[in-house]
Amino acid sequence: TIFSRRFVYTDNSCLSMIHFLYRENTLEANFVFRSTNVDKTFKYDLKFSHYITGEIYKMLGLVKKKNPAVMRFTLNSAHVVW
């Protein structure tokens, strides 16, 4: 619920952590990528991140309130190939 302190998901995959917080009427979604290929796969990571944030937003009933959401990304090992 919006009264929960936080929701955290961790894994040893490339998307290693997702942290959702609801503070001051704003949903904050923090994503940590252990590794990602910026050119070839990060666009899919962004789409998934947007999707899961939207699902949490709906689950918390924020659609009716039209509250803002902020998404932050940390790329620990971003593979950029030219």
Protein Blocks (a to p, Z undefined) as FASTA:
>chain_A
ZZbfbdcdddfbfblbccdddeehiacdddddfbacfklmmmmmmmmmmmmmmmmmmmno
pmmnopacddddddfbacddZZ
